[in-house]
Amino acid sequence: MKTSTMADIKLQAQRASEMVGAVRAKMLAPSAQKTSPVFIQKEVAERCGLEPGQFSYRMKNSDLSPLPQGNFDAKSRRREFSLAETRTWVKEFRRNRLRPAGAEAVVISIANFKGGVGKSTTAMTLAQGLTLLGHRVLIIDADPQGSLSTLTGLVPDLDVQEEDTFMLLALGEEDSIRYAIRPTYWDGLDIVAAAPLLFGIEFNLPARQVKEMANGFEFWNVLNLGIDDVREDYDVIIIDTAPALSYGTVNALMASNGIIMPLPPNALDFASGAQFWTLFTDLTENLIGAGGSTKTFDFINVLLSRVDSDDASTMVRKWIIQTYGDKVLPAEIPRTVVTSAASAEFNTVYDISRYDWNARTYKRAREAYDNLVAYMEGVVRAVWLKNLSHASEAPVRPVMMEGV
C-alpha cells in the first residue's frame, strides 16, 4: 500500500484541476466558452403562445412595434433567432405574466443534505426555463464545490475569485451582493459564483457571531440582507446550496421565500430527506425561536428527480407521496440518457439546440422540465400577487416550517 504525503495530495489536486480545465476546453471547443442555443421560428411562436400564421403576420407588419426578425440560414433554409431575440418576442406577448409593478424577486433555495440528487441541475434548468418565459433571473451559488457555476461555463478554481462570490458579504466588507453579480452566457441570467474558497465562511461567520453579537449581528441573516439591494432588479433569485447544513446553506434557506428539495425515489435519499427537515427545524428553533421570532415560507416543495421506472423506485415514490402529500410537485424529472449525456458535457436540456439521438427521449426530458418551470412560474406569480395585496397589511403566515 502506497502512502500519501500532503505534497502528494497537493499534486493530485493540481492534476484534477488541470483535467477539469482540459475536459471543459474540449467540451466547449473551439471557444472554450458556453454559447446559448438558437431557436427556429416555430419554437419562438410556441413560446409566445402564437400559431405559426399569427407569428408570420406579426413579423410582416412593420406598422406594429418592431420585433427581431431573426436570421435566415440558407443551409437549413429556416429562420433562426438568438436567445436574446427569442426573449424579446416572449416578453412582448407574455407581458401580463411578467412581474407586476411593485413586486420584488421571489427567492427560491434548492436544498438537500445529500449530494447527487440533482440540486445544481434543478437550479440551472429552472433558471433557464424561467428566462425563456421572459423573466430575469439571478442564480446564487452557495456551494463551495461550484457545480452551478460550472454549468454556466465557469471553472471555479480558475475563473472565480473571492470578489465573485458572496464571501465579501460574509466577511462584512460589503453590505450588498451587487458587487459579485456577473452576466452569464445565457441572456437574462446573471450569477453570483462559487469556488472552494467559499468554505471560508464556515469559519468567518461563527467568528463574527461571537465578536459582533452585542451589535445585533445574526450570521444566518447575512445573505438575506445582502440581496435586499437587488430584489427589484430580478423576477426570481435561485440559490443552489451545499449538501450539508453549513453556514452558507442556513443563510440561503433564511433568505428564501420558498424551498425546493430534489428527491430521487430511492431508500437512501428518502432517509436523508427526513434528516434534512429534522435538522433544519431543530436549528431554526434554536437560532430564531430563542429570540421569539419565527420563519415562514410561502411554499415548500419536494421534486421527484432522477426517477426510474423500476419496482423499487415505484415503491419509494409512494413513500414520498404519503410522507409529503401536496408538497410533492406535480412535475417530476425522469432519469434519461439525454439528461445524463447533457450533464456529462456540463449542459442541461435547455442548452441542446438539436439532439442527434432518440427524439422521443429528448422530448420526454424537455417536457418534464417545461412542466416544472410552468408550475413554478405559477407559484412565483401567486407570491407576487399575495405580497402586493398585503403590502399595507400585517404580514401573512404562509406554509409554516413546523408543518413539514
C-alpha positions, 0 to 999 in steps of 0.5 A: 500500500502506497502512502500519501504525503500532503505534497502528494495530495497537493499534486493530485489536486493540481492534476484534477484541476488541470483535467477539469480545465482540459475536459471543459476546453474540449467540451466547449471547443473551439471557444472554450466558452458556453454559447446559448442555443438558437431557436427556429421560428416555430419554437419562438411562436410556441413560446409566445403562445402564437400559431405559426400564421399569427407569428408570420403576420406579426413579423410582416407588419412593420406598422406594429412595434418592431420585433427581431426578425431573426436570421435566415440560414440558407443551409437549413433554409429556416429562420433562426433567432438568438436567445436574446431575440427569442426573449424579446418576442416572449416578453412582448406577448407574455407581458401580463405574466411578467412581474407586476409593478411593485413586486420584488424577486421571489427567492427560491433555495434548492436544498438537500443534505445529500449530494447527487440528487440533482440540486445544481441541475434543478437550479440551472434548468429552472433558471433557464426555463424561467428566462425563456418565459421572459423573466430575469433571473439571478442564480446564487451559488452557495456551494463551495464545490461550484457545480452551478457555476460550472454549468454556466461555463465557469471553472471555479478554481480558475475563473472565480475569485473571492470578489465573485462570490458572496464571501465579501458579504460574509466577511462584512466588507460589503453590505450588498451582493451587487458587487459579485453579480456577473452576466452569464452566457445565457441572456437574462441570467446573471450569477453570483459564483462559487469556488472552494474558497467559499468554505471560508465562511464556515469559519468567518461567520461563527467568528463574527457571531461571537465578536459582533453579537452585542451589535445585533449581528445574526450570521444566518441573516447575512445573505438575506440582507445582502440581496435586499439591494437587488430584489427589484432588479430580478423576477426570481433569485435561485440559490443552489446550496451545499449538501450539508447544513453549513453556514452558507446553506442556513443563510440561503434557506433564511433568505428564501421565500420558498424551498425546493428539495430534489428527491430521487425515489430511492431508500437512501435519499428518502432517509436523508430527506427526513434528516434534512427537515429534522435538522433544519427545524431543530436549528431554526428553533434554536437560532430564531425561536430563542429570540421569539421570532419565527420563519415562514415560507410561502411554499415548500416543495419536494421534486421527484428527480432522477426517477426510474421506472423500476419496482423499487423506485415505484415503491419509494415514490409512494413513500414520498407521496404519503410522507409529503402529500401536496408538497410533492410537485406535480412535475417530476424529472425522469432519469434519461440518457439525454439528461445524463449525456447533457450533464456529462458535457456540463449542459442541461436540456435547455442548452441542446439546440438539436439532439442527434439521438432518440427524439422521443427521449429528448422530448420526454426530458424537455417536457418534464422540465417545461412542466416544472418551470410552468408550475413554478412560474405559477407559484412565483406569480401567486407570491407576487400577487399575495405580497402586493395585496398585503403590502399595507397589511400585517404580514401573512403566515404562509406554509409554516416550517413546523408543518413539514 
